[in-house]
Amino acid sequence: MARRAGGRTARATPEDGAAPGDVGALERALKVRFHDDALARASLTHRSFAFEHGLEITNERLEFLGDAVLGLVVTDRAFRQFPDLSEGELAKLRAAAVNMTSLAEVSRDLGIGETGLQEMASQDIGSVPEYRVVSRGPDHAKEFTATVYLAGEQWGKGRGRSKKEAEQQAAREAFTKLVSTGVGGPAQGGE
């Protein structure tokens, strides 16, 4: 799918139906050159961004494939590197290595963890979203509440059965407020 090269592709933009991220930045970070620009852009197109911009292609099928490949690679490495660990310990190690927080951190470090909210917030108010999540309830019935802040101000709040669901709801609310207020501070009458 990719080959080593020093070249880069044109910056992907919503106007050309592409992903929110910069394919060139991804190529530089990974030191590869993608052969298929459309596939590379699709890999960076989150479902929420596609919805916000009326796009049909998302990264969900690629994410499904990538999760399986990543799980296999991490499992193989853990199995070989830690021969004395039990199956349960290996499973915990794999889960820690493949969790969403770790992967999101890697994505941010590579400069590719962008969403519609992140792009708009960065462009309009010079800030990136900061999520604060709290949970309550027993493990079998946890409820998560996420609050998203832009430039230190609360812009959205969401609840869900998972941290991801709560953060997505908070991001949607913040995005809607950001669109409705334009540039500046949070929408009036916020929580």
N, C-alpha and C positions, 0 to 999 in steps of 0.2 A: 504494500500500500504506500510506502514512503521510501525515499532513498536519501542518502546523505548529500547535502548540497549547501552552498552558501546563499542561494537565491531566495526570493520571497514572493508571495503572491500579493495581489492588491488587497487593500483593507476591505473587509466585508462590511457592508452596511445594510440596514433594514430596507433602504430604498431599492436595492437591487435584489431583494428577497433573500438576502443572506443572513447568516447568524450574527448575533450581537458582538461576538468576539473578533479579535484580529487574528486571522489564520496565519499571517506572517509572524506575529508574536509567538504563536504556538510552535511554528516551524523553527524559529530561532531558539526558543526555550528547549525544545527537544532535539535540536540539531539534525532535523530531517526535512525533506521536501516532499509534500504530498503530491501524488500523481493525479488525484481526482479532487479538484477544488470543490465541486458540489458536495462530495462526501465529507470533506474536511469541514465545510461550512455547516453541514447537517449535524456533524458531531458536536458543534458548539451551540446548536439551537435548542434551548430549553423549551419545554411545552408552554410555559407561561409567556415567554417571549413570542413564540409562534402565535399564540392566541391574541396577544396584544397587537401584533402586526399583521394579522390575517394570513399567516403562512400555514401551509399544510404539512411541511416536512419538519420533523423534530428529531431529537437525538435518542428517543426512547428505545427504539429497536437496537441501536448501536450500544446504548447503555446496558441493555439486557445481555448482549454478546460480551461486552467489556467486563461486566460483573462476573460472568462465568470464567473468562480468561484470567482475570485478576485473581479470582478465587483459586483457580488451578495453580497459577504461578506461586502465589503466597503459600498455598498448602504444600506444594512440592519443596519449596525452599525451607519452610519450617520443619517438614518431615526429615529432610536431609541434615539440616543444621542442628536440630535438637533431638537426637535419637533416643534420649532417655525420658522425654516427656510422654505422658499418657495421652490417649486420644482426646480426653476432656481438656487437658492443658493445651494441646495443639489447637483445638477448636477455639479456645479463648484467645490464644495468640493470633490466630487468623482473623477472628472477629475484631480484635483491637487494631490490626494492621489495615483492615479493609473498611473500617467504620466511616460513616459519612463526614464526620468532623475532620478526620485525618485527610480524607480525599479532598475536601473543600479547602483545607489549608494548603495542600499541594497545588491545587488549582489556582488559589490566590497567589502563591509564591511564583507560579509560572506566568501570572498575569492574564489568565484566561477565565477566571471565575466571574464572568460578567452576566448580569441579567438586565432586563429592561429597566427595572427600578435602579440598579446600580449605575447604569449609563446615564439615566435622566438625572438622578441625584447628583452625580459627579459633575455633569454638564451644567445643571441649573443652579446648584447651591454649593458646589465644590466640596461635597462630602460623600462618603460611602456609607451604606447602611450598617448600623450596629444592632445586632439582635441580642435581647436579654430574655432568657427563657426560664420559667419556673414551672415546677410540676407539683401536683398534689394527688393524694389518693394512694391506695395500695398498688403494688406492682401490677396486679392483674387488671386494674381499672384506673390506670394513671390518666390524668388530664393535664395537658401542657398548655401554658399560656405564654405566647411570645409577644414581645413589644419591640417594634423597630424604631430606632432613633436615627435622625439625620441631623448632623451638626449639633448634637446634644439635645435636640428637641424630639418629643414623641410624635411620630407620624402615623403609626398603625399598630393595631393589636389584633391578635388572632388566637383562637383556641382550637385544640384538636387532640385526637387520641395518640398522636405521635408528635415529636418535636418538629419534624419536617412539615407536617400538616399545619401546625400552629404558625410556623415561620412563613409558610406560603400564604396563609390567610392574612397575616400581618403585612407582608410585602404587597399583596393585592390592594389592601386598604391604603397603604402609604402611596402606592403608585397612583391610585385613583385620586387621592387628595393632592398629590403633586401635579397631576394633569389639570385638575380643576382650579388650583390656585396659581399655576404658572410659576414664575421665579419668586423666590423670597422665603418666607417662613411657612410654618405649618398652617393648614386650613383652619379657619375660625370655627369655634365650637367643637374642637377635638377633645378627646378623652383626657 
